[in-house]
Amino acid sequence: MESYSNNAYFWQKVDTLFLSSNLKISRKKGETHPNFKNLVYPVDYGHLQDTVSINSEGISVYVGSKGHSSVTALAVAADILEKSIDVKVLCGCTEEEVLDVLHFLNQTDYQKTVLIRRGNDIPGWSLTDN
């Protein structure tokens, strides 16, 4: 059975989407969430303005200390209050920052998040003898 999950071609598309979009930082590391004052952002947070998401702001992005140039992972959040599943981009995050973002996103009983780490496997269906 051929595996299509977590391969380099998927991440190439994620990189293209991320790098071709306009990132706007709306909250800096250490700022509190506007609605939940107990939630403190562990890294900078913003949106890809010219993308489609469950809200009108665009895809959510958490930006770590390594900067804006590479996507580190994706976080998939299931929210029972919003009745939604949302994908969030983590870029430029160290391993510690990835864990901090996961902790931040999993603090409430209403939303739980899992991480999709960046993969670099090349699927067999893409290889040719030519």
DSSP file (Angstrom, degrees, kcal/mol; ACC not computed):
  #  RESIDUE AA STRUCTURE BP1 BP2  ACC     N-H-->O    O-->H-N    N-H-->O    O-->H-N    TCO  KAPPA ALPHA  PHI   PSI    X-CA   Y-CA   Z-CA
    1    1 A M              0   0    0      0, 0.0     2,-0.3     0, 0.0     0, 0.0   0.000 360.0 360.0 360.0 130.0    0.0    0.0    0.0
    2    2 A E        -     0   0    0    121,-0.0     2,-0.5     1,-0.0     0, 0.0  -0.558 360.0-137.4 -78.7 135.8    1.4    3.4   -1.0
    3    3 A S        +     0   0    0     -2,-0.3   121,-0.2     1,-0.1    -1,-0.0  -0.823  25.4 173.0 -97.7 130.2    1.7    6.0    1.7
    4    4 A Y    >   +     0   0    0     -2,-0.5     3,-0.6   119,-0.1     2,-0.2   0.396  45.2 111.8-108.8  -1.5    0.7    9.6    0.8
    5    5 A S  T 3  S-     0   0    0      1,-0.2    -2,-0.1     5,-0.0     5,-0.0  -0.513  82.8  -7.5 -84.9 142.7    1.0   11.0    4.3
    6    6 A N  T 3  S+     0   0    0     -2,-0.2   115,-0.8     1,-0.2    -1,-0.2   0.814  87.7 154.3  52.5  44.4    3.6   13.5    5.4
    7    7 A N  B X>  -a  121   0A   0     -3,-0.6     4,-1.7   113,-0.2     3,-0.6  -0.578  58.3-105.0-102.2 167.7    5.6   13.5    2.3
    8    8 A A  H 3> S+     0   0    0    113,-3.1     4,-1.9     1,-0.2   114,-0.1   0.802 116.5  58.6 -59.6 -33.4    7.9   16.2    0.8
    9    9 A Y  H 3> S+     0   0    0    112,-0.4     4,-1.7     2,-0.2    -1,-0.2   0.881 104.3  50.9 -68.3 -37.3    5.4   17.2   -1.9
   10   10 A F  H <> S+     0   0    0     -3,-0.6     4,-2.1     1,-0.2     3,-0.2   0.949 112.1  46.9 -60.7 -48.2    2.7   18.0    0.7
   11   11 A W  H  X S+     0   0    0     -4,-1.7     4,-2.7     1,-0.2    -2,-0.2   0.804 105.9  59.4 -68.0 -28.4    5.2   20.2    2.6
   12   12 A Q  H  X S+     0   0    0     -4,-1.9     4,-2.2     2,-0.2    -1,-0.2   0.909 107.6  46.4 -62.7 -41.4    6.3   21.9   -0.7
   13   13 A K  H  X S+     0   0    0     -4,-1.7     4,-2.5    -3,-0.2    -2,-0.2   0.899 111.5  50.8 -67.5 -40.6    2.7   23.0   -1.2
   14   14 A V  H  X S+     0   0    0     -4,-2.1     4,-2.7     2,-0.2    -2,-0.2   0.932 111.0  49.1 -61.3 -45.7    2.5   24.2    2.4
   15   15 A D  H  X S+     0   0    0     -4,-2.7     4,-3.3     2,-0.2     5,-0.3   0.916 111.1  49.6 -59.4 -44.2    5.7   26.2    1.9
   16   16 A T  H  X S+     0   0    0     -4,-2.2     4,-1.6     2,-0.2    -2,-0.2   0.925 112.3  47.3 -62.3 -45.5    4.4   27.7   -1.3
   17   17 A L  H  < S+     0   0    0     -4,-2.5    -2,-0.2     2,-0.2    -1,-0.2   0.934 117.2  43.6 -60.0 -46.8    1.1   28.7    0.3
   18   18 A F  H >< S+     0   0    0     -4,-2.7     3,-1.3     1,-0.2    -2,-0.2   0.942 116.1  44.7 -65.4 -50.3    3.0   30.2    3.3
   19   19 A L  H 3< S+     0   0    0     -4,-3.3    -1,-0.2     1,-0.3    -2,-0.2   0.706 112.4  52.2 -72.9 -19.6    5.7   32.0    1.4
   20   20 A S  T 3< S+     0   0    0     -4,-1.6    -1,-0.3    -5,-0.3     2,-0.2   0.350 100.1  81.5 -96.0   6.8    3.3   33.5   -1.2
   21   21 A S  S <  S-     0   0    0     -3,-1.3     2,-0.7    -4,-0.2    27,-0.0  -0.713  84.4-108.8-112.3 162.4    1.0   34.9    1.4
   22   22 A N        -     0   0    0     -2,-0.2    27,-2.8     2,-0.0     2,-0.5  -0.808  31.0-153.3 -94.0 111.4    1.0   38.1    3.4
   23   23 A L  E     -B   48   0B   0     -2,-0.7     2,-0.5    25,-0.2    25,-0.2  -0.732  10.8-172.3 -88.0 126.2    1.8   37.4    7.1
   24   24 A K  E     -B   47   0B   0     23,-2.7    23,-2.0    -2,-0.5     2,-0.5  -0.971  15.1-144.8-120.7 117.7    0.4   40.0    9.6
   25   25 A I  E     +B   46   0B   0     -2,-0.5    21,-0.3    21,-0.2     3,-0.1  -0.680  24.0 170.0 -80.1 125.9    1.5   39.6   13.2
   26   26 A S  E     +     0   0B   0     19,-2.3     2,-0.4    -2,-0.5    20,-0.2   0.639  64.8  33.9-110.5 -21.4   -1.4   40.6   15.5
   27   27 A R  E    S-B   45   0B   0     18,-2.4    18,-3.1     4,-0.0    -1,-0.3  -0.994  72.0-141.8-140.0 132.8    0.0   39.5   18.9
   28   28 A K    >   -     0   0    0     -2,-0.4     3,-2.3    16,-0.2    13,-0.2  -0.518  41.3 -79.7 -88.2 156.7    3.5   39.5   20.2
   29   29 A K  T 3  S+     0   0    0      1,-0.3    -1,-0.1    -2,-0.2    15,-0.1  -0.299 119.6  26.4 -51.0 132.3    5.1   36.8   22.4
   30   30 A G  T 3  S+     0   0    0     11,-3.1    -1,-0.3     1,-0.4     2,-0.1   0.218  91.1 122.8  94.4 -14.2    4.0   37.4   26.0
   31   31 A E    <   -     0   0    0     -3,-2.3    10,-2.9    10,-0.1    -1,-0.4  -0.455  61.6-117.2 -77.5 155.3    0.7   39.2   25.2
   32   32 A T  B     -G   40   0C   0      8,-0.2     8,-0.2    -2,-0.1     5,-0.2  -0.611  30.4 -96.6 -92.9 154.1   -2.6   37.8   26.6
   33   33 A H        -     0   0    0      6,-2.7     6,-0.2     3,-0.7    -1,-0.1  -0.418  33.0-126.4 -62.8 139.6   -5.4   36.5   24.5
   34   34 A P  S    S+     0   0    0      0, 0.0     3,-0.2     0, 0.0    -1,-0.1   0.801 105.9  28.7 -63.6 -28.8   -8.1   39.2   24.0
   35   35 A N  S    S+     0   0    0      1,-0.2     2,-0.5     4,-0.0    -2,-0.0   0.702 123.6  45.9-103.0 -24.6  -10.9   37.0   25.4
   36   36 A F    >   -     0   0    0      3,-0.1     3,-2.2     1,-0.1    -3,-0.7  -0.854  62.8-171.8-125.7  94.3   -9.1   34.7   27.7
   37   37 A K  T 3  S+     0   0    0     -2,-0.5    -1,-0.1     1,-0.3    -2,-0.0   0.639  82.3  64.5 -65.9 -15.7   -6.7   36.6   30.0
   38   38 A N  T 3  S+     0   0    0     -6,-0.1     2,-0.6     2,-0.0    -1,-0.3   0.594  85.7  86.5 -81.8 -10.0   -5.2   33.5   31.4
   39   39 A L    <   -     0   0    0     -3,-2.2    -6,-2.7    -6,-0.2     2,-0.5  -0.831  60.3-171.9 -96.4 117.7   -3.8   32.5   28.0
   40   40 A V  B     -G   32   0C   0     -2,-0.6    -8,-0.2    -8,-0.2    -9,-0.1  -0.934  28.0-117.0-112.0 126.7   -0.4   34.1   27.2
   41   41 A Y        -     0   0    0    -10,-2.9   -11,-3.1    -2,-0.5   -10,-0.1  -0.427  18.0-159.8 -65.5 125.5    1.0   33.7   23.7
   42   42 A P  S    S+     0   0    0      0, 0.0     2,-0.3     0, 0.0    -1,-0.2   0.701  76.6   8.7 -80.4 -19.6    4.3   31.7   23.8
   43   43 A V  S    S-     0   0    0    -15,-0.1   -13,-0.2    57,-0.1    21,-0.2  -0.878 104.3 -64.3-144.5 173.7    5.5   33.1   20.5
   44   44 A D  E     - C   0  63B   0     19,-1.3    19,-2.6    -2,-0.3     2,-0.4  -0.325  53.5-157.3 -61.9 149.8    4.3   35.8   18.0
   45   45 A Y  E     +BC  27  62B   0    -18,-3.1   -18,-2.4    17,-0.2   -19,-2.3  -0.988  25.8 128.2-135.4 140.5    0.9   35.1   16.5
   46   46 A G  E     -BC  25  61B   0     15,-2.5    15,-2.8    -2,-0.4     2,-0.3  -0.857  40.7 -98.4-163.2-159.3   -0.7   36.3   13.3
   47   47 A H  E     -BC  24  60B   0    -23,-2.0   -23,-2.7    13,-0.3     2,-1.0  -0.963  24.3-117.2-139.4 152.2   -2.5   35.4   10.1
   48   48 A L  E >   -BC  23  59B   0     11,-2.3     3,-1.2    -2,-0.3    11,-0.7  -0.838  36.2-157.5 -86.1 103.8   -1.9   34.9    6.5
   49   49 A Q  T 3  S+     0   0    0    -27,-2.8    -1,-0.2    -2,-1.0   -26,-0.1   0.789  81.4  50.1 -61.2 -35.4   -4.1   37.7    5.3
   50   50 A D  T 3  S+     0   0    0    -28,-0.3    -1,-0.3    -3,-0.1     2,-0.3  -0.082  96.4  90.2-100.5  36.6   -4.8   36.5    1.8
   51   51 A T  S <  S-     0   0    0     -3,-1.2     2,-0.4     6,-0.2   -34,-0.0  -0.780  75.2-110.8-123.6 169.6   -5.8   33.0    2.6
   52   52 A V        +     0   0    0     -2,-0.3     2,-0.3     6,-0.1     4,-0.1  -0.857  44.9 148.8-104.4 135.1   -9.1   31.2    3.5
   53   53 A S        -     0   0    0      2,-0.6     6,-0.1    -2,-0.4    33,-0.1  -0.853  62.5 -83.1-148.7-176.1   -9.8   29.9    7.0
   54   54 A I  S    S+     0   0    0     -2,-0.3     2,-0.2     4,-0.1     5,-0.1   0.735 116.0  46.8 -71.0 -19.8  -12.7   29.3    9.4
   55   55 A N  S >  S-     0   0    0      3,-0.2     3,-0.7     1,-0.0    -2,-0.6  -0.664  95.7-110.2-110.6 175.1  -12.5   33.0   10.5
   56   56 A S  T 3  S+     0   0    0     -2,-0.2     3,-0.1     1,-0.2    -2,-0.0   0.466 105.0  74.2 -84.4   0.2  -12.2   36.0    8.2
   57   57 A E  T 3  S-     0   0    0      1,-0.3    -1,-0.2    -7,-0.0     2,-0.2   0.680  99.4-117.3 -88.1 -17.9   -8.7   36.8    9.2
   58   58 A G    <   -     0   0    0     -3,-0.7    -1,-0.3   -11,-0.1    -3,-0.2  -0.484  57.1 -19.4 105.8 179.1   -6.9   34.0    7.3
   59   59 A I  E    S-C   48   0B   0    -11,-0.7   -11,-2.3    -2,-0.2     2,-0.2  -0.359  71.6-117.1 -63.5 133.2   -4.9   31.0    8.3
   60   60 A S  E     -Cd  47  88B   0     27,-0.5    29,-2.9   -13,-0.2     2,-0.4  -0.472  31.8-166.8 -72.8 141.6   -3.4   31.3   11.9
   61   61 A V  E     -Cd  46  89B   0    -15,-2.8   -15,-2.5    27,-0.2     2,-0.5  -0.998  15.0-159.5-134.5 133.4    0.4   31.4   12.2
   62   62 A Y  E     -Cd  45  90B   0     27,-3.0    29,-2.8    -2,-0.4     2,-0.6  -0.967  17.9-156.2-109.5 122.1    2.6   31.0   15.3
   63   63 A V  E     -Cd  44  91B   0    -19,-2.6   -19,-1.3    -2,-0.5    29,-0.2  -0.886   8.1-162.2-109.8 118.1    6.1   32.4   14.6
   64   64 A G    >   -     0   0    0     27,-3.0     3,-1.4    -2,-0.6    29,-0.2  -0.094  40.5 -83.5 -86.9-172.0    9.1   31.2   16.6
   65   65 A S  T 3  S+     0   0    0      1,-0.3    28,-0.2     3,-0.0    27,-0.1   0.585 117.8  71.0 -73.5 -11.8   12.5   32.7   17.2
   66   66 A K  T 3  S-     0   0    0     26,-2.9     3,-0.4     1,-0.3    -1,-0.3   0.476 103.1-126.3 -84.6  -1.6   13.9   31.3   14.0
   67   67 A G    <   -     0   0    0     -3,-1.4    -3,-0.4    25,-0.4     3,-0.3  -0.413  32.8 -52.7  94.8-167.0   11.9   33.7   11.9
   68   68 A H  S    S+     0   0    0      1,-0.2    -1,-0.2    -2,-0.1    24,-0.1   0.287 100.1  90.9 -97.6   7.0    9.4   33.6    9.0
   69   69 A S  S    S+     0   0    0     -3,-0.4     2,-0.4     1,-0.1    -1,-0.2   0.688  83.4  37.1 -89.6 -16.0   11.3   31.6    6.4
   70   70 A S        -     0   0    0     -3,-0.3    22,-2.3   -52,-0.0     2,-0.4  -0.992  69.2-127.0-142.2 139.6   10.3   28.0    7.1
   71   71 A V  E     -E   91   0B   0     -2,-0.4    20,-0.3    20,-0.2     3,-0.1  -0.672  22.6-175.6 -78.7 127.4    7.2   26.1    8.2
   72   72 A T  E     -     0   0B   0     18,-3.0    46,-1.2    -2,-0.4     2,-0.3   0.866  58.0 -34.8 -90.1 -44.7    8.1   23.8   11.1
   73   73 A A  E     -EF  90 117B   0     17,-1.6    17,-2.6    44,-0.2     2,-0.4  -0.953  52.6-112.9-165.7 173.3    4.8   22.0   11.6
   74   74 A L  E     -EF  89 116B   0     42,-2.2    42,-3.4    -2,-0.3     2,-0.5  -0.968  19.6-151.7-121.3 143.1    1.0   22.2   11.4
   75   75 A A  E     -EF  88 115B   0     13,-2.8    13,-3.1    -2,-0.4     2,-0.6  -0.965   5.7-156.6-113.1 131.1   -1.3   22.1   14.4
   76   76 A V  E     -EF  87 114B   0     38,-2.6    38,-2.2    -2,-0.5     2,-0.4  -0.938  12.9-164.3-110.3 118.7   -4.8   20.7   13.9
   77   77 A A  E     -EF  86 113B   0      9,-3.2     9,-2.6    -2,-0.6     2,-0.6  -0.877  12.1-159.5-110.2 131.9   -7.3   21.9   16.5
   78   78 A A  E     -EF  85 112B   0     34,-2.9    34,-2.0    -2,-0.4     2,-0.5  -0.952  14.4-170.5-106.1 121.4  -10.7   20.5   17.2
   79   79 A D  E  >> -EF  84 111B   0      5,-2.9     5,-1.9    -2,-0.6     4,-1.0  -0.948  15.5-170.7-119.8 115.3  -12.9   23.0   19.0
   80   80 A I  T  45S+     0   0    0     30,-2.8    -1,-0.1    -2,-0.5    31,-0.1   0.747  87.8  53.9 -79.6 -21.9  -16.3   21.9   20.4
   81   81 A L  T  45S+     0   0    0     29,-0.5    -1,-0.2     1,-0.2    30,-0.1   0.926 118.9  33.6 -73.3 -44.6  -17.5   25.4   21.2
   82   82 A E  T  45S-     0   0    0     28,-0.2    -2,-0.2     2,-0.1    -1,-0.2   0.624 102.6-134.4 -80.9 -14.2  -16.9   26.7   17.7
   83   83 A K  T  <5 +     0   0    0     -4,-1.0     2,-0.3     1,-0.2    -3,-0.2   0.956  64.6 118.9  54.3  54.3  -17.8   23.3   16.2
   84   84 A S  E   < - E   0  79B   0     -5,-1.9    -5,-2.9     2,-0.0     2,-0.4  -0.941  61.8-141.0-144.2 161.4  -14.8   23.5   14.0
   85   85 A I  E     - E   0  78B   0     -2,-0.3     2,-0.4    -7,-0.2    -7,-0.2  -1.000  30.3-173.9-122.8 129.0  -11.5   21.9   13.0
   86   86 A D  E     - E   0  77B   0     -9,-2.6    -9,-3.2    -2,-0.4     2,-0.5  -0.970  18.6-143.1-131.4 137.6   -8.8   24.4   12.2
   87   87 A V  E     - E   0  76B   0     -2,-0.4   -27,-0.5   -11,-0.2     2,-0.4  -0.868  18.4-167.8-100.9 131.8   -5.3   24.1   10.9
   88   88 A K  E     -dE  60  75B   0    -13,-3.1   -13,-2.8    -2,-0.5     2,-0.4  -0.939  14.6-133.4-120.4 141.7   -2.6   26.4   12.3
   89   89 A V  E     -dE  61  74B   0    -29,-2.9   -27,-3.0    -2,-0.4     2,-0.5  -0.787  11.2-161.1 -96.5 133.6    0.9   26.9   10.8
   90   90 A L  E     -dE  62  73B   0    -17,-2.6   -18,-3.0    -2,-0.4   -17,-1.6  -0.970  17.7-179.7-109.2 124.7    4.0   26.9   13.1
   91   91 A C  E     +dE  63  71B   0    -29,-2.8   -27,-3.0    -2,-0.5   -20,-0.2  -0.966  58.6   2.4-128.6 144.8    7.0   28.6   11.4
   92   92 A G  S    S+     0   0    0    -22,-2.3   -26,-2.9    -2,-0.4   -25,-0.4   0.761  87.3 153.2  60.1  28.1   10.5   29.1   12.6
   93   93 A C        -     0   0    0    -29,-0.2    -1,-0.2   -23,-0.2     2,-0.1  -0.730  39.4-140.3 -96.0 136.1    9.8   27.3   15.9
   94   94 A T     >  -     0   0    0     -2,-0.4     4,-2.4     1,-0.1     5,-0.2  -0.329  38.6 -99.0 -73.5 170.4   12.4   25.5   18.0
   95   95 A E  H  > S+     0   0    0      1,-0.2     4,-2.1     2,-0.2     5,-0.2   0.902 127.0  51.2 -60.5 -40.7   11.4   22.2   19.5
   96   96 A E  H  > S+     0   0    0      1,-0.2     4,-2.2     2,-0.2    -1,-0.2   0.905 109.8  49.3 -63.2 -41.4   10.8   24.0   22.8
   97   97 A E  H  > S+     0   0    0      2,-0.2     4,-2.5     1,-0.2    -2,-0.2   0.878 107.6  54.6 -66.4 -37.4    8.6   26.6   21.1
   98   98 A V  H  X S+     0   0    0     -4,-2.4     4,-2.4     1,-0.2    -2,-0.2   0.940 110.9  45.5 -58.9 -47.1    6.6   23.8   19.3
   99   99 A L  H  X S+     0   0    0     -4,-2.1     4,-2.4     1,-0.2    -2,-0.2   0.872 111.2  53.1 -65.5 -37.0    5.9   22.3   22.7
  100  100 A D  H  X S+     0   0    0     -4,-2.2     4,-2.5     2,-0.2    -1,-0.2   0.904 109.7  48.1 -63.7 -41.4    5.0   25.7   24.2
  101  101 A V  H  X S+     0   0    0     -4,-2.5     4,-2.7     2,-0.2    -2,-0.2   0.918 111.1  50.9 -65.4 -43.4    2.5   26.3   21.3
  102  102 A L  H  X S+     0   0    0     -4,-2.4     4,-1.3     2,-0.2    -2,-0.2   0.917 111.4  47.9 -60.4 -42.7    0.9   22.9   21.8
  103  103 A H  H  < S+     0   0    0     -4,-2.4     3,-0.4     2,-0.2    -2,-0.2   0.932 111.7  50.6 -61.7 -45.8    0.6   23.6   25.6
  104  104 A F  H >< S+     0   0    0     -4,-2.5     3,-1.0     1,-0.2    -2,-0.2   0.912 112.9  45.5 -56.8 -45.9   -1.0   27.0   24.8
  105  105 A L  H 3< S+     0   0    0     -4,-2.7     3,-0.3     1,-0.2    -1,-0.2   0.683 113.5  50.0 -75.1 -18.6   -3.5   25.5   22.4
  106  106 A N  T 3< S+     0   0    0     -4,-1.3    -1,-0.2    -3,-0.4    -2,-0.2   0.211  78.6  99.9-105.6  15.2   -4.4   22.6   24.7
  107  107 A Q  S <  S+     0   0    0     -3,-1.0     2,-0.3    -4,-0.2    -1,-0.2   0.751  72.6  67.4 -73.8 -23.9   -5.1   24.6   27.9
  108  108 A T  S    S-     0   0    0     -3,-0.3     3,-0.5     3,-0.3     0, 0.0  -0.671  75.4-136.2-100.5 152.4   -8.9   24.6   27.5
  109  109 A D  S    S+     0   0    0     -2,-0.3    -1,-0.1     1,-0.2   -29,-0.1   0.603 103.2  61.8 -75.9 -10.9  -11.2   21.7   27.8
  110  110 A Y  S    S+     0   0    0      1,-0.2   -30,-2.8   -31,-0.1   -29,-0.5   0.659 105.9  41.1 -91.6 -18.0  -13.1   23.0   24.7
  111  111 A Q  E     -F   79   0B   0     -3,-0.5     2,-0.4   -32,-0.2    -3,-0.3  -0.997  60.1-177.7-133.9 133.7  -10.2   22.7   22.2
  112  112 A K  E     -F   78   0B   0    -34,-2.0   -34,-2.9    -2,-0.4     2,-0.4  -0.984  10.8-160.6-129.6 145.0   -7.6   20.0   21.8
  113  113 A T  E     -F   77   0B   0     -2,-0.4     2,-0.3   -36,-0.2   -36,-0.2  -0.948   7.6-163.6-130.8 141.2   -4.8   20.1   19.3
  114  114 A V  E     -F   76   0B   0    -38,-2.2   -38,-2.6    -2,-0.4     2,-0.4  -0.861  21.3-124.9-118.7 159.7   -2.5   17.6   17.6
  115  115 A L  E     -F   75   0B   0     -2,-0.3     2,-0.6   -40,-0.2   -40,-0.2  -0.850   9.5-160.1-109.1 137.1    0.8   18.2   15.8
  116  116 A I  E     -F   74   0B   0    -42,-3.4   -42,-2.2    -2,-0.4     2,-0.1  -0.948  23.1-149.5-111.0 107.8    1.8   17.2   12.3
  117  117 A R  E     -F   73   0B   0     -2,-0.6   -44,-0.2   -44,-0.2     2,-0.1  -0.457  27.8 -92.9 -77.7 150.2    5.6   17.4   12.2
  118  118 A R        -     0   0    0    -46,-1.2     2,-0.3    -2,-0.1    -1,-0.1  -0.391  45.0-164.3 -63.8 131.0    7.3   18.2    8.9
  119  119 A G        -     0   0    0   -112,-0.2  -108,-0.2    -2,-0.1  -112,-0.1  -0.751  19.4-166.7-112.6 164.1    8.2   15.1    6.9
  120  120 A N        +     0   0    0     -2,-0.3  -113,-0.2  -114,-0.1     2,-0.1   0.148  38.3 135.3-137.4  21.2   10.6   14.8    4.0
  121  121 A D  B     -a    7   0A   0   -115,-0.8  -113,-3.1     1,-0.0  -112,-0.4  -0.469  48.3-139.1 -70.9 142.3    9.8   11.4    2.5
  122  122 A I        -     0   0    0   -115,-0.2     5,-0.1    -2,-0.1    -1,-0.0  -0.920  25.5-124.8-100.2 118.4    9.6   11.1   -1.2
  123  123 A P    >   -     0   0    0      0, 0.0     3,-1.8     0, 0.0     4,-0.4  -0.319  12.6-124.2 -66.7 146.1    6.6    8.8   -2.1
  124  124 A G  G >  S+     0   0    0      1,-0.3     3,-1.3     2,-0.2  -122,-0.0   0.793 106.6  66.9 -58.7 -31.6    7.4    5.8   -4.4
  125  125 A W  G 3  S+     0   0    0      1,-0.3    -1,-0.3     3,-0.0  -123,-0.0   0.668  96.5  56.9 -66.1 -14.6    4.7    6.9   -6.9
  126  126 A S  G <  S+     0   0    0     -3,-1.8     2,-0.3     2,-0.0    -1,-0.3   0.607  87.1  93.1 -91.7 -12.1    6.8   10.0   -7.7
  127  127 A L    <   -     0   0    0     -3,-1.3     2,-0.3    -4,-0.4    -3,-0.0  -0.633  53.0-179.9 -86.8 137.9   10.0    8.1   -8.7
  128  128 A T        -     0   0    0     -2,-0.3    -2,-0.0     1,-0.0    -3,-0.0  -0.872  36.4-130.7-130.5 165.3   10.5    7.1  -12.3
  129  129 A D              0   0    0     -2,-0.3    -2,-0.0     1,-0.2    -1,-0.0   0.438 360.0 360.0 -90.9  -2.1   13.2    5.3  -14.3
  130  130 A N              0   0    0      0, 0.0    -1,-0.2     0, 0.0    -3,-0.0   0.473 360.0 360.0 -79.1 360.0   13.4    8.1  -16.9
